[in-house]
Amino acid sequence: YANRTSEWGPAVLQKKLGKAWLAFTGVISDWMKVEIAHGPEGLKKLYLPMLDGKMDPSVGHIVEW
């Protein structure tokens, strides 16, 4: 990240990351559902089941703080 920031500059890097992210989400939408949890409580609800291997691999989790 630091190398690309210094090479391209922050604005170009963000543009490229955004373009890559859109391409990625277009591909994963067929096989992955994304769920968003919120704060420490949301993280807590995900963490222990993950440690126990009880998470559905077709679901991607994002924790917003």
MDAnalysis code that builds the backbone (N, CA, C; Angstrom):
import MDAnalysis as mda
import numpy as np

u = mda.Universe.empty(195, n_residues=65, atom_resindex=np.repeat(np.arange(65), 3), trajectory=True)
u.add_TopologyAttr("name", ["N", "CA", "C"] * 65)
u.add_TopologyAttr("resid", np.arange(1, 66))
u.add_TopologyAttr("resname", ["TYR", "ALA", "ASN", "ARG", "THR", "SER", "GLU", "TRP", "GLY", "PRO", "ALA", "VAL", "LEU", "GLN", "LYS", "LYS", "LEU", "GLY", "LYS", "ALA", "TRP", "LEU", "ALA", "PHE", "THR", "GLY", "VAL", "ILE", "SER", "ASP", "TRP", "MET", "LYS", "VAL", "GLU", "ILE", "ALA", "HIS", "GLY", "PRO", "GLU", "GLY", "LEU", "LYS", "LYS", "LEU", "TYR", "LEU", "PRO", "MET", "LEU", "ASP", "GLY", "LYS", "MET", "ASP", "PRO", "SER", "VAL", "GLY", "HIS", "ILE", "VAL", "GLU", "TRP"])
u.atoms.positions = np.array([
    [0.828, -1.191, 0.000],
    [0.000, 0.000, 0.000],
    [0.869, 1.250, 0.000],
    [1.856, 1.273, 0.870],
    [2.723, 2.454, 0.949],
    [3.503, 2.651, -0.345],
    [3.972, 1.543, -0.925],
    [4.716, 1.651, -2.179],
    [3.846, 2.226, -3.288],
    [2.624, 1.709, -3.405],
    [1.733, 2.187, -4.463],
    [1.301, 3.621, -4.206],
    [1.099, 3.988, -2.956],
    [0.734, 5.371, -2.643],
    [1.832, 6.323, -3.084],
    [3.072, 5.962, -2.791],
    [4.165, 6.854, -3.189],
    [4.379, 6.833, -4.702],
    [4.109, 5.690, -5.330],
    [4.300, 5.572, -6.783],
    [3.205, 6.292, -7.569],
    [1.937, 6.065, -7.192],
    [0.815, 6.608, -7.962],
    [0.215, 7.869, -7.356],
    [0.374, 8.045, -6.058],
    [-0.304, 9.113, -5.341],
    [-1.609, 8.594, -4.766],
    [-2.088, 9.191, -3.680],
    [-3.284, 8.696, -2.998],
    [-4.544, 8.679, -3.864],
    [-4.756, 9.697, -4.661],
    [-5.985, 9.778, -5.461],
    [-6.038, 8.666, -6.500],
    [-4.946, 8.413, -7.183],
    [-4.915, 7.361, -8.212],
    [-5.055, 5.994, -7.549],
    [-4.387, 5.805, -6.414],
    [-4.499, 4.532, -5.703],
    [-5.946, 4.269, -5.302],
    [-6.618, 5.261, -4.738],
    [-8.019, 5.081, -4.337],
    [-8.908, 4.762, -5.533],
    [-8.666, 5.407, -6.650],
    [-9.445, 5.144, -7.862],
    [-9.240, 3.698, -8.314],
    [-8.001, 3.237, -8.317],
    [-7.710, 1.867, -8.730],
    [-8.296, 0.858, -7.751],
    [-8.195, 1.135, -6.454],
    [-8.778, 0.241, -5.456],
    [-10.296, 0.155, -5.618],
    [-10.929, 1.293, -5.853],
    [-12.377, 1.306, -6.056],
    [-12.787, 0.488, -7.266],
    [-12.065, 0.629, -8.347],
    [-12.357, -0.123, -9.568],
    [-12.176, -1.626, -9.329],
    [-11.104, -1.993, -8.651],
    [-10.852, -3.406, -8.352],
    [-11.922, -3.957, -7.420],
    [-12.345, -3.158, -6.432],
    [-13.367, -3.607, -5.491],
    [-14.692, -3.855, -6.210],
    [-15.065, -2.972, -7.104],
    [-16.310, -3.172, -7.855],
    [-16.253, -4.435, -8.702],
    [-15.128, -4.691, -9.328],
    [-14.975, -5.921, -10.110],
    [-15.076, -7.144, -9.202],
    [-14.453, -7.079, -8.027],
    [-14.481, -8.189, -7.082],
    [-15.895, -8.457, -6.580],
    [-16.618, -7.408, -6.202],
    [-17.969, -7.614, -5.684],
    [-18.904, -8.154, -6.753],
    [-18.656, -7.828, -8.010],
    [-19.460, -8.393, -9.085],
    [-19.271, -9.889, -9.205],
    [-18.084, -10.367, -8.933],
    [-17.783, -11.793, -9.020],
    [-18.299, -12.552, -7.803],
    [-18.124, -11.991, -6.609],
    [-18.494, -12.736, -5.409],
    [-19.988, -12.754, -5.145],
    [-20.733, -11.858, -5.741],
    [-22.166, -11.795, -5.436],
    [-22.898, -13.078, -5.813],
    [-22.326, -13.879, -6.688],
    [-22.942, -15.145, -7.060],
    [-22.748, -16.229, -6.010],
    [-21.723, -16.113, -5.173],
    [-21.440, -17.186, -4.231],
    [-21.190, -16.743, -2.799],
    [-21.184, -15.448, -2.534],
    [-20.950, -14.998, -1.167],
    [-21.949, -13.925, -0.778],
    [-22.489, -14.092, 0.405],
    [-23.356, -13.088, 0.993],
    [-22.513, -12.305, 2.002],
    [-22.646, -10.999, 2.041],
    [-21.902, -10.178, 2.990],
    [-22.858, -9.683, 4.064],
    [-22.478, -9.911, 5.309],
    [-23.277, -9.434, 6.436],
    [-22.429, -8.470, 7.258],
    [-23.084, -7.435, 7.787],
    [-22.387, -6.407, 8.552],
    [-22.829, -6.484, 10.006],
    [-21.844, -6.584, 10.899],
    [-22.092, -6.535, 12.334],
    [-21.618, -5.174, 12.829],
    [-22.094, -4.783, 14.005],
    [-21.784, -3.442, 14.505],
    [-21.169, -3.494, 15.898],
    [-20.022, -2.850, 16.017],
    [-19.377, -2.625, 17.301],
    [-18.884, -3.871, 18.009],
    [-18.493, -3.691, 19.265],
    [-17.949, -4.796, 20.048],
    [-18.929, -5.960, 20.210],
    [-20.194, -5.658, 20.375],
    [-21.185, -6.734, 20.523],
    [-21.330, -7.547, 19.247],
    [-21.306, -6.868, 18.123],
    [-21.370, -7.579, 16.844],
    [-20.166, -8.481, 16.642],
    [-18.997, -7.976, 17.005],
    [-17.778, -8.774, 16.906],
    [-17.843, -9.974, 17.835],
    [-18.309, -9.766, 19.030],
    [-18.411, -10.846, 20.017],
    [-19.316, -11.974, 19.511],
    [-20.416, -11.613, 18.853],
    [-21.344, -12.627, 18.329],
    [-20.719, -13.446, 17.205],
    [-19.726, -12.903, 16.525],
    [-19.078, -13.615, 15.420],
    [-17.844, -14.394, 15.852],
    [-17.137, -13.891, 16.834],
    [-15.811, -14.407, 17.158],
    [-15.826, -15.846, 17.682],
    [-16.633, -16.124, 18.671],
    [-16.634, -17.472, 19.242],
    [-17.116, -18.537, 18.257],
    [-18.196, -18.307, 17.505],
    [-18.566, -19.304, 16.496],
    [-17.466, -19.513, 15.455],
    [-16.740, -18.453, 15.130],
    [-15.639, -18.591, 14.182],
    [-14.562, -19.504, 14.757],
    [-14.211, -19.301, 16.033],
    [-13.205, -20.149, 16.671],
    [-13.639, -21.608, 16.730],
    [-14.940, -21.844, 16.874],
    [-15.470, -23.207, 16.940],
    [-15.684, -23.827, 15.564],
    [-15.383, -23.074, 14.490],
    [-15.564, -23.596, 13.141],
    [-17.017, -23.710, 12.725],
    [-17.855, -22.865, 13.281],
    [-19.297, -22.932, 13.024],
    [-19.798, -21.803, 12.130],
    [-18.906, -21.224, 11.343],
    [-19.294, -20.139, 10.444],
    [-19.560, -20.698, 9.059],
    [-20.558, -20.171, 8.410],
    [-20.874, -20.544, 7.041],
    [-19.837, -19.906, 6.116],
    [-19.068, -20.701, 5.376],
    [-18.023, -20.122, 4.524],
    [-18.555, -19.310, 3.350],
    [-19.851, -19.388, 3.088],
    [-20.401, -18.597, 1.986],
    [-20.855, -17.216, 2.457],
    [-20.595, -16.894, 3.726],
    [-20.958, -15.588, 4.266],
    [-19.686, -14.852, 4.677],
    [-19.518, -13.650, 4.152],
    [-18.412, -12.788, 4.538],
    [-18.892, -11.789, 5.562],
    [-18.124, -11.616, 6.607],
    [-18.536, -10.729, 7.699],
    [-17.665, -9.486, 7.743],
    [-18.323, -8.358, 7.926],
    [-17.654, -7.075, 8.120],
    [-18.137, -6.537, 9.463],
    [-17.196, -6.068, 10.272],
    [-17.569, -5.463, 11.553],
    [-17.291, -3.971, 11.461],
    [-18.341, -3.190, 11.585],
    [-18.211, -1.725, 11.594],
    [-18.117, -1.258, 13.035],
    [-17.201, -0.352, 13.306],
    [-17.016, 0.147, 14.663],
    [-17.706, 1.432, 14.869],
])
